[in-house]
Amino acid sequence: MADSHAVTPTAAGPSASWLADACEKVRALLSLSPGWDSYSARAISTAAAKAAFQVLDDAARLGCPAPSIVPMSRGGIQVEWHIRQWNIEVTVPPDGSPVEVWGEDLISRTEQEFLVDGDPGPLREILTRLAQRTDG
């Protein structure tokens, strides 16, 4: 098993009380053995965990609500939000990059898909919009 202590986010804002639990969930995913889905799923990669930690850290700093964290059968991780009239899915592949982002704004009825390979600006933009939208 990879050293899960090497993949830890650096900081979080006060609005991110969920970050520690989310990071623990990602660390737990690193312990999944191949075949964890009763089929032929791959173990979750350390590169995917590192990239997922970065997404979580950014989301926490921006003030997003807690996401769901889902293992992917190819060894990646999906971080997703289905809240505040948004559906956002951030798929981190096993090698950690490029991160795939799909977002659907149910209020404006718009959808977007893009890859993040280096510049996290577009991902931060969609997460900022999620963070700024109230539940009401």
C-alpha positions in Angstrom: 0.0 0.0 0.0 1.2 3.5 -0.8 2.2 5.9 2.0 -1.1 7.7 2.6 0.6 10.2 4.9 2.3 11.8 1.9 -1.0 13.0 0.4 -2.4 15.6 2.8 -3.9 19.0 2.0 -2.1 22.0 3.2 -4.8 24.1 4.8 -8.4 25.0 5.0 -10.6 27.9 5.7 -13.0 28.0 8.7 -16.0 27.1 6.5 -14.5 23.7 5.8 -15.3 21.8 8.9 -16.0 18.8 6.6 -12.4 18.7 5.2 -10.8 16.4 7.8 -13.6 13.8 7.3 -13.3 14.1 3.5 -9.5 13.6 3.7 -10.0 10.5 5.9 -12.4 9.1 3.4 -9.8 9.5 0.6 -7.2 7.9 2.8 -9.6 5.0 3.5 -10.0 4.5 -0.3 -6.3 4.0 -0.6 -6.6 0.8 1.4 -9.1 -0.8 -1.0 -7.7 -3.9 -2.5 -7.9 -4.8 -6.2 -11.4 -6.3 -6.8 -13.0 -4.2 -4.1 -16.2 -4.0 -6.1 -16.4 -7.8 -6.3 -15.4 -7.6 -10.0 -12.1 -6.4 -11.4 -11.7 -2.9 -9.9 -8.2 -1.6 -9.5 -6.8 -0.3 -6.3 -7.2 3.5 -5.9 -3.9 5.2 -6.9 -1.9 7.6 -4.8 -1.8 10.0 -7.7 -5.6 10.1 -7.8 -5.7 10.6 -4.0 -3.2 13.5 -4.3 -5.2 15.2 -7.0 -8.5 14.6 -5.0 -6.9 16.2 -2.0 -6.1 19.3 -4.0 -9.7 19.5 -5.3 -11.0 19.1 -1.7 -8.6 21.7 -0.4 -9.6 24.2 -3.1 -13.3 23.5 -2.5 -12.8 24.0 1.3 -11.0 27.3 0.8 -13.7 28.5 -1.5 -16.4 27.7 1.1 -18.2 24.8 -0.7 -20.4 22.4 1.1 -19.2 18.9 1.8 -19.0 16.7 -1.3 -19.5 13.0 -1.8 -16.4 11.0 -2.5 -16.7 7.9 -4.6 -14.0 5.3 -5.7 -13.8 4.6 -9.4 -13.3 1.0 -10.7 -10.3 2.1 -12.8 -8.4 3.4 -9.8 -9.5 7.0 -9.8 -11.7 9.0 -7.5 -14.9 11.1 -8.1 -15.7 14.1 -6.0 -19.3 15.3 -6.5 -21.9 17.8 -5.3 -25.6 17.5 -5.9 -26.8 20.5 -3.9 -27.9 24.1 -4.2 -29.4 23.4 -7.6 -26.0 22.3 -8.9 -24.7 18.9 -10.1 -20.9 18.9 -10.2 -18.8 15.9 -10.8 -15.0 16.1 -10.7 -13.4 12.8 -11.9 -9.8 12.3 -11.0 -8.2 9.5 -13.2 -5.7 7.0 -11.7 -2.7 9.0 -12.9 -4.2 12.2 -11.3 -4.5 14.3 -14.5 -6.2 15.6 -16.5 -9.2 16.0 -14.1 -12.5 15.8 -15.9 -15.2 18.3 -14.7 -18.9 18.2 -15.5 -21.3 20.7 -14.1 -25.0 21.3 -14.5 -26.7 24.4 -13.2 -30.4 23.5 -12.7 -31.4 27.2 -12.3 -29.9 28.5 -15.5 -30.3 25.1 -17.2 -26.8 25.2 -18.5 -24.2 22.4 -18.6 -20.5 22.5 -19.0 -17.7 19.9 -19.4 -14.0 20.6 -19.4 -10.6 19.1 -18.5 -8.3 20.6 -15.9 -4.7 19.9 -16.8 -2.5 22.5 -15.1 -4.7 25.6 -14.7 -7.3 25.1 -12.0 -9.0 28.4 -12.8 -12.1 26.9 -14.5 -12.7 24.4 -11.8 -12.3 27.1 -9.1 -14.8 29.2 -11.0 -17.5 26.6 -10.9 -16.8 25.7 -7.3 -16.9 29.4 -6.4 -20.4 29.7 -7.9 -21.5 26.6 -5.9 -20.1 28.1 -2.7 -21.9 31.5 -3.3 -25.3 30.0 -4.1 -27.5 29.6 -1.0 -29.7 26.7 -0.3 -32.8 28.9 -0.6 
